[in-house]
Amino acid sequence: MDISGIISISGMGGLYKVTGQLKNGLLAKSLVDGKNVPVYASNKVSALEDISVFCESDDIPLKDVFQKIKEKENSGPAIDAKKADDKAVIAYFGEVLTDYDRDRVYKSDMRKIISWYNLLQANDLLKDEAPVADEETEKAEEALKSFKEKGKGAANVGASGGDKVGGAQTKGGKTTTQRKTGI
């Protein structure tokens, strides 16, 4: 199962497939409605291949959890996480992943994982065979890799003197911040 190039963008529902690189970010296609959206460095982006689920023994990569759901459902859709009640979601997730950490994996996480599985399954992206590496896929993976590297760098701060960014002012290359004291 290959989920590389599939991302989640904080504040934007659903999942997105990276399709290309822009001058200052990525271009991603929504798996929900098929619209292309720009993704900038200021967006909080999580690649599904980097996510794992807390378990009592070792953390399990998300793709392995998807594989277990797929085996349980015989490659069909899982329960509807939006309509099911909390007890049903917890019971279902417990059947799929018996040793998940009950203190650190929340109901909202379970719902998100199940809904992501259903979205990937509906878009036929949960195939077992390795995908054929084409030029478009390689470009998308390279774009995501460079985007991750850029995100680890310094925050974007305005270059001109006097720009305010989150309480900080830049003056002649130096950054000064307002110090707030409590009491």
C-alpha positions, 0 to 999 in steps of 0.5 A, spaced: 500 500 500 502 506 497 500 513 501 506 517 499 504 524 496 497 524 500 497 530 505 492 532 510 492 540 511 490 543 517 484 547 517 482 544 510 477 538 511 479 531 507 485 529 504 489 532 498 494 528 493 500 532 491 500 534 484 506 539 483 510 544 485 509 552 485 514 557 486 513 558 493 509 552 495 505 545 493 499 544 488 495 539 491 488 536 488 483 535 493 480 527 494 473 530 496 471 534 490 477 534 485 479 541 486 486 544 485 489 548 491 495 551 493 499 549 499 504 554 502 509 554 507 505 557 512 500 551 512 500 546 517 501 540 512 502 532 514 504 527 510 500 520 511 506 516 510 509 520 516 503 519 521 503 513 526 498 510 531 500 510 538 500 502 541 502 499 547 508 496 544 510 500 538 507 505 534 504 502 528 505 506 521 498 509 518 499 505 512 499 498 516 492 501 520 489 502 513 491 495 511 488 492 517 482 496 516 482 493 508 483 486 511 477 487 516 472 490 510 475 485 504 477 491 501 470 495 502 468 501 505 469 501 513 463 504 518 461 511 517 465 515 522 461 521 522 454 517 523 456 512 528 456 513 535 462 514 540 461 507 542 461 504 535 467 507 533 471 505 539 469 498 538 470 498 531 477 501 532 479 496 537 477 490 533 482 493 527 487 495 532 487 491 539 493 494 542 492 501 541 494 506 547 487 507 550 490 513 553 493 517 547 489 515 541 482 519 542 475 518 539 477 524 534 483 521 532 479 514 530 474 518 527 479 521 522 483 515 521 476 511 519 474 517 514 481 517 511 480 510 510 474 511 506 476 517 502 482 513 500 478 507 498 473 511 495 478 514 490 481 507 489 488 509 492 489 503 497 491 498 492 496 492 494 501 492 488 506 497 488 504 503 483 508 504 477 513 510 478 511 515 472 514 522 471 508 525 475 509 521 481 516 522 482 515 530 481 510 530 486 514 526 491 520 531 490 516 537 491 513 534 497 520 532 500 523 539 498 516 542 501 518 539 508 525 541 508 523 548 507 518 548 513 523 546 518 527 552 516 526 559 519 519 562 519 517 567 514 519 574 516 518 580 512 524 583 509 523 591 509 524 595 516 518 596 520 514 590 518 510 587 524 510 579 524 506 576 530 508 582 535 515 582 532 518 588 529 524 588 524 528 594 524 535 594 519 536 586 520 535 586 527 528 583 530 525 586 536 520 583 540 515 586 545 516 583 552 509 581 556 510 580 563 504 578 567 501 580 574 
